[in-house]
């Protein structure tokens, strides 16, 4: 009998952001190779003009709801939109649980008849954001009489769960399994009262065919780098501690003359550029790059840095290591688990930026064997990661 899984997700690619939810696209490509049938629904807000204006000012993503579905790398995402006005937004803040249950009904009424005919055996939700995909999965599970799984990626537990902890706990406890991308995220969920009895740790993975070791010196010449290169990949936002990049780079440069590379966009970009110019740093900004180009630029780096104030399980750590590049990161969230022995972890505290720079310099002077880094990353291939998830599916069908 052909088994079929129904996916709901808060994290997905969009026509203007192909990298969004790339960890889900990679998972689904592997599941397809395992002959699993599935349907994927991404949940997006259909906001009024006023709400869009407010979101634009705060730097939040705005969706074009004229797109009803999107296909990338052979995976079709169908979008479910929820109409929101300014009144709904304020209700989300004041009466979150009541509002989310209403959103559940809206989604349910949109697709239940279609879903019922397709004979799914399992539901898997990625994310517990707004509205929580996991909560929608729970609702459909009750109606369809089939089990559901939730995967939590980080921000949903770190920032959203504290706002309505009991809603999250109830949803987690009734799931067949709750998958966490790191032990750090699981422990955070437990701190709010979740038992953890049905928890499983399954990290994000890496595309080892895309991220691989290339000719570093050749790439450096092509990019006009003449010194060691320290790089950053990610959104230029406070949660990534991007506001402190100029300070970290200056600390490094005072002790070890270095070229710097920043890949990414975000509302802090202009401020970072201005501060780097003031400090006379030799720095290159690429802006946001397609996923397939990031491997090329990673190979130019001698160290990747990830000083984030919080993370789930950062894929970029494994992507760097797959390219033979060590990582220096903070001890927040799942960063230490992702780095393992493939770099240095710097604890939060006084003089963080100075101590972080010292960790980078230590690796620049004493590089980690690139083959060791590559071998470590291959353990997290998407084939290996999805096999763990597929085994859970098999036990629940």
C-alpha positions as CSV (number, residue, x, y, z in Angstrom):
1,X,0.0,0.0,0.0
2,X,1.3,3.4,-0.9
3,X,1.8,5.6,2.2
4,X,1.1,9.3,2.0
5,X,2.0,12.1,4.4
6,X,0.3,15.5,4.8
7,X,2.7,18.3,5.6
8,X,1.8,21.7,7.1
9,X,4.6,24.2,7.4
10,X,5.4,27.8,8.6
11,X,8.8,27.5,6.8
12,X,8.9,27.3,3.0
13,X,10.4,28.7,-0.1
14,X,8.7,31.5,-2.0
15,X,9.2,33.0,-5.5
16,X,11.3,35.8,-4.0
17,X,13.1,33.7,-1.4
18,X,14.1,30.3,-2.8
19,X,16.3,29.6,0.3
20,X,13.4,29.9,2.7
21,X,12.8,26.6,4.4
22,X,15.6,25.0,2.3
23,X,16.0,22.4,5.1
24,X,12.4,21.3,4.4
25,X,12.9,21.2,0.6
26,X,16.0,19.0,1.1
27,X,14.1,16.7,3.4
28,X,11.3,16.3,0.9
29,X,13.6,15.6,-2.0
30,X,15.1,12.7,0.0
31,X,11.7,11.5,1.0
32,X,10.7,11.5,-2.7
33,X,13.7,9.3,-3.4
34,X,12.4,6.9,-0.7
35,X,9.2,6.7,-2.8
36,X,7.1,8.5,-0.1
37,X,4.0,10.3,-1.4
38,X,3.1,13.6,0.2
39,X,1.4,16.9,-0.1
40,X,2.8,20.2,1.4
41,X,0.8,23.2,2.5
42,X,2.6,26.4,3.5
43,X,0.6,28.8,5.7
44,X,0.8,32.5,4.8
45,X,-0.9,35.6,6.0
46,X,-3.1,37.6,3.6
47,X,-2.6,41.0,5.1
48,X,-4.4,44.2,4.5
49,X,-2.5,47.2,3.2
50,X,-2.2,48.7,6.7
51,X,-0.7,45.5,8.2
52,X,1.7,45.2,5.3
53,X,2.9,48.8,5.9
54,X,3.5,48.0,9.6
55,X,5.4,44.8,8.7
56,X,7.5,46.6,6.2
57,X,8.6,49.2,8.8
58,X,9.6,46.4,11.2
59,X,11.4,44.5,8.5
60,X,9.0,41.5,8.5
61,X,8.4,39.4,5.4
62,X,5.4,40.4,3.2
63,X,3.8,37.7,1.0
64,X,2.3,38.2,-2.4
65,X,-0.9,36.1,-2.0
66,X,-1.5,36.0,-5.7
67,X,0.8,33.0,-5.7
68,X,-1.3,29.9,-4.7
69,X,1.5,27.4,-5.1
70,X,5.2,27.3,-5.9
71,X,7.5,24.5,-7.2
72,X,11.2,24.3,-6.5
73,X,13.6,21.4,-7.1
74,X,10.7,19.2,-7.9
75,X,8.8,19.9,-4.7
76,X,5.4,21.6,-5.0
77,X,4.3,23.9,-2.1
78,X,0.6,24.8,-2.0
79,X,-0.2,28.0,-0.1
80,X,-3.0,28.4,2.4
81,X,-3.7,32.1,3.1
82,X,-5.3,33.5,6.2
83,X,-6.9,37.0,5.9
84,X,-5.6,39.4,8.6
85,X,-6.4,43.0,9.3
86,X,-5.0,45.2,12.1
87,X,-7.7,44.0,14.5
88,X,-6.6,40.4,13.9
89,X,-3.0,41.3,14.6
90,X,-3.8,42.9,17.9
91,X,-6.0,40.0,18.8
92,X,-3.1,37.7,18.2
93,X,-1.2,39.6,20.9
94,X,-4.0,39.8,23.4
95,X,-6.0,36.6,22.7
96,X,-3.5,34.4,21.0
97,X,-5.0,31.0,21.8
98,X,-8.5,32.0,20.8
99,X,-7.2,33.6,17.6
100,X,-5.1,30.6,16.6
101,X,-8.0,28.2,17.1
102,X,-10.1,30.5,14.8
103,X,-7.3,30.3,12.2
104,X,-7.4,26.5,12.5
105,X,-11.0,26.5,11.5
106,X,-10.3,28.7,8.6
107,X,-7.6,26.4,7.3
108,X,-9.8,23.4,8.0
109,X,-12.7,24.7,6.1
110,X,-10.5,25.5,3.1
111,X,-9.1,22.1,2.5
112,X,-10.7,19.4,4.6
113,X,-12.8,17.9,1.9
114,X,-9.8,17.7,-0.5
115,X,-7.6,16.2,2.2
116,X,-10.2,13.6,3.3
117,X,-10.3,12.2,-0.2
118,X,-6.5,11.7,-0.4
119,X,-6.3,9.0,2.3
120,X,-3.2,10.3,4.2
121,X,-1.7,8.0,6.9
122,X,0.3,10.6,8.8
123,X,0.6,14.4,9.3
124,X,3.9,16.2,9.8
125,X,4.1,19.8,10.8
126,X,7.2,22.0,10.6
127,X,7.1,25.0,12.9
128,X,5.0,26.4,15.7
129,X,4.9,30.0,14.6
130,X,1.8,32.2,13.8
131,X,-0.5,30.4,13.4
132,X,1.3,27.3,14.6
133,X,1.5,24.6,11.9
134,X,1.7,22.1,14.7
135,X,-1.7,23.2,16.1
136,X,-3.2,22.8,12.6
137,X,-1.7,19.3,12.4
138,X,-3.3,18.5,15.7
139,X,-6.7,19.7,14.5
140,X,-6.6,17.6,11.3
141,X,-5.2,14.6,13.2
142,X,-8.3,14.7,15.4
143,X,-10.7,14.9,12.4
144,X,-8.9,12.4,10.2
145,X,-8.1,10.0,13.1
146,X,-4.4,9.7,12.1
147,X,-1.2,10.5,14.1
148,X,0.8,13.7,13.8
149,X,4.4,14.7,14.2
150,X,5.9,18.2,14.8
151,X,9.4,19.4,14.1
152,X,10.5,22.5,16.0
153,X,13.3,24.5,14.5
154,X,14.2,27.0,17.2
155,X,12.5,30.4,17.1
156,X,9.1,28.7,17.6
157,X,10.3,27.4,21.0
158,X,12.7,30.2,21.9
159,X,10.4,33.2,21.1
160,X,6.8,32.0,20.5
161,X,6.3,29.3,23.1
162,X,6.7,31.6,26.1
163,X,3.7,33.6,24.8
164,X,1.2,30.7,25.0
165,X,3.1,27.9,26.7
166,X,0.1,25.7,27.6
167,X,-1.1,25.8,24.0
168,X,2.3,24.5,22.9
169,X,2.6,21.9,25.7
170,X,-0.9,20.4,24.9
171,X,0.0,20.2,21.2
172,X,3.4,18.6,21.9
173,X,2.1,16.1,24.5
174,X,-0.6,14.8,22.1
175,X,1.7,14.4,19.2
176,X,3.0,10.9,18.2
177,X,6.5,12.4,18.2
178,X,8.0,15.9,18.6
179,X,11.2,16.3,16.7
180,X,13.7,18.9,17.8
181,X,16.7,20.0,15.7
182,X,18.9,20.2,18.9
183,X,19.0,19.2,22.5
184,X,19.1,22.9,23.4
185,X,15.7,23.5,21.8
186,X,14.2,20.4,23.6
187,X,15.6,21.5,26.9
188,X,14.0,25.0,26.3
189,X,10.6,23.4,25.7
190,X,11.0,21.3,28.8
191,X,11.6,24.5,30.8
192,X,8.1,25.6,30.0
193,X,6.5,22.3,31.3
194,X,6.7,19.9,28.3
195,X,7.4,16.4,29.5
196,X,9.7,15.4,26.6
197,X,8.3,11.8,26.7
198,X,7.7,11.7,23.0
199,X,10.7,13.8,21.9
200,X,13.4,12.8,19.4
201,X,16.5,14.8,18.4
202,X,16.9,14.9,14.6
203,X,19.1,17.8,13.4
204,X,19.2,19.6,10.1
205,X,21.4,18.2,7.5
206,X,23.7,19.3,4.7
207,X,23.7,18.7,0.9
208,X,27.1,17.1,0.6
209,X,27.0,17.1,-3.2
210,X,26.5,20.9,-3.3
211,X,28.7,21.8,-0.4
212,X,32.2,20.3,-1.1
213,X,35.8,21.3,-1.0
214,X,37.0,23.3,-4.0
215,X,40.4,24.9,-4.8
216,X,40.6,27.6,-2.1
217,X,43.6,29.5,-3.5
218,X,42.1,29.7,-7.0
219,X,38.8,31.0,-5.6
220,X,40.6,33.6,-3.4
221,X,42.5,34.8,-6.5
222,X,39.2,35.1,-8.4
223,X,37.7,37.1,-5.5
224,X,40.8,39.2,-5.1
225,X,41.5,38.1,-1.5
226,X,45.2,38.2,-0.6
227,X,45.1,37.3,3.1
228,X,43.3,34.9,5.4
229,X,39.5,35.2,5.0
230,X,37.0,35.4,7.9
231,X,33.4,35.1,6.8
232,X,29.8,35.4,8.0
233,X,26.7,34.0,6.3
234,X,23.3,34.9,7.5
235,X,20.6,37.6,7.9
236,X,22.0,40.9,9.1
237,X,19.8,41.1,12.2
238,X,20.4,41.5,15.9
239,X,19.5,37.8,16.6
240,X,22.6,36.9,14.6
241,X,24.6,39.5,16.5
242,X,25.3,41.1,13.2
243,X,25.4,44.5,15.0
244,X,28.7,43.3,16.6
245,X,30.4,42.1,13.4
246,X,32.4,45.4,12.9
247,X,33.7,45.1,16.5
248,X,34.6,41.4,16.2
249,X,36.3,42.1,12.8
250,X,38.3,45.0,14.3
251,X,39.5,42.8,17.2
252,X,40.7,40.2,14.8
253,X,42.4,42.7,12.4
254,X,44.3,44.3,15.3
255,X,46.1,41.0,15.9
256,X,45.9,39.2,12.6
257,X,45.6,41.1,9.3
258,X,42.6,39.6,7.6
259,X,40.1,40.0,4.8
260,X,36.5,39.8,5.7
261,X,33.5,38.5,3.8
262,X,29.8,39.0,4.6
263,X,27.1,37.1,2.8
264,X,23.5,38.2,3.5
265,X,21.0,41.0,3.7
266,X,19.1,42.6,6.5
267,X,18.1,45.9,8.1
268,X,21.5,46.3,9.8
269,X,23.5,46.2,6.6
270,X,23.9,50.0,6.1
271,X,25.0,50.4,9.7
272,X,27.5,47.5,9.4
273,X,29.0,48.9,6.2
274,X,29.3,52.4,7.7
275,X,31.0,51.1,10.9
276,X,33.4,48.8,8.9
277,X,34.4,51.8,6.7
278,X,35.2,53.8,9.8
279,X,37.4,51.0,11.1
280,X,39.2,50.7,7.7
281,X,38.5,47.0,7.4
282,X,39.1,45.2,4.2
283,X,35.6,43.8,3.8
284,X,33.5,42.4,0.9
285,X,29.7,42.4,1.0
286,X,28.0,40.0,-1.5
287,X,24.4,40.6,-0.5
288,X,22.1,37.6,-0.5
289,X,23.3,34.8,-2.7
290,X,21.5,31.8,-4.3
291,X,22.1,28.7,-2.3
292,X,24.1,27.1,-5.1
293,X,26.7,30.0,-5.0
294,X,27.2,29.9,-1.3
295,X,29.5,26.9,-1.5
296,X,31.9,28.8,-3.8
297,X,32.2,31.7,-1.4
298,X,32.5,29.4,1.7
299,X,35.5,27.8,0.0
300,X,37.2,31.2,0.0
301,X,37.0,31.3,3.8
302,X,39.5,30.2,6.3
303,X,37.0,30.5,9.2
304,X,33.3,31.0,9.3
305,X,31.9,32.9,12.3
306,X,28.5,32.5,13.9
307,X,28.2,34.8,17.0
308,X,24.4,34.5,17.1
309,X,22.4,35.3,20.2
310,X,20.2,32.4,19.5
311,X,19.9,29.5,16.9
312,X,18.1,26.2,16.5
313,X,20.5,24.0,14.6
314,X,22.3,26.2,12.0
315,X,22.7,24.5,8.6
316,X,25.5,26.9,7.6
317,X,27.8,25.3,10.2
318,X,27.6,21.9,8.5
319,X,27.8,23.6,5.0
320,X,31.0,25.3,6.0
321,X,32.5,22.1,7.4
322,X,31.5,20.2,4.3
323,X,33.7,22.7,2.4
324,X,36.5,22.1,4.8
325,X,36.0,25.3,6.7
326,X,36.1,25.4,10.6
327,X,33.5,27.5,12.5
328,X,33.7,29.7,15.6
329,X,30.3,30.2,17.2
330,X,28.6,31.4,20.4
331,X,27.3,28.8,22.9
332,X,23.7,29.7,22.2
333,X,21.0,27.3,21.1
334,X,22.1,24.4,18.9
335,X,25.4,26.0,17.8
336,X,27.7,24.0,20.0
337,X,26.0,20.7,18.9
338,X,26.4,21.8,15.2
339,X,30.1,22.7,15.6
340,X,31.1,19.7,17.6
341,X,34.9,19.2,17.3
342,X,34.9,21.2,14.0
343,X,35.7,24.6,15.6
344,X,35.5,26.6,18.7
345,X,32.6,27.6,20.9
346,X,32.7,30.9,22.8
347,X,30.7,31.3,25.9
348,X,28.5,34.4,26.5
349,X,29.7,36.9,29.1
350,X,32.0,39.9,29.6
351,X,34.2,40.9,26.7
352,X,32.4,38.4,24.4
353,X,33.6,40.1,21.2
354,X,37.2,40.1,22.3
355,X,37.2,36.5,23.4
356,X,35.3,35.6,20.2
357,X,38.0,37.2,18.1
358,X,40.7,35.3,20.1
359,X,39.0,32.1,19.1
360,X,39.1,33.0,15.5
361,X,42.7,33.9,15.6
362,X,43.5,30.7,17.3
363,X,42.1,28.7,14.4
364,X,43.7,31.0,11.8
365,X,47.1,30.2,13.4
366,X,46.3,26.5,14.0
367,X,43.9,25.3,11.2
368,X,41.7,22.2,11.7
369,X,42.3,19.5,9.2
370,X,39.9,20.1,6.3
371,X,39.4,16.3,5.6
372,X,38.3,15.8,9.3
373,X,35.8,18.7,8.8
374,X,34.5,17.2,5.6
375,X,34.1,13.7,7.1
376,X,32.2,15.1,10.1
377,X,29.8,17.0,7.9
378,X,29.0,13.9,5.7
379,X,27.6,12.2,8.8
380,X,24.8,14.8,8.5
381,X,24.0,14.2,4.9
382,X,20.3,14.7,4.1
383,X,20.1,11.0,3.2
384,X,21.2,10.1,6.8
385,X,19.0,12.7,8.4
386,X,15.8,11.7,6.5
387,X,16.5,8.0,7.1
388,X,15.9,8.7,10.8
389,X,12.7,10.5,10.1
390,X,11.6,7.8,7.6
391,X,12.1,5.2,10.3
392,X,9.7,7.1,12.6
393,X,7.2,7.3,9.8
394,X,7.4,3.5,9.2
395,X,6.7,2.8,12.9
396,X,3.6,5.1,12.8
397,X,2.0,3.9,9.5
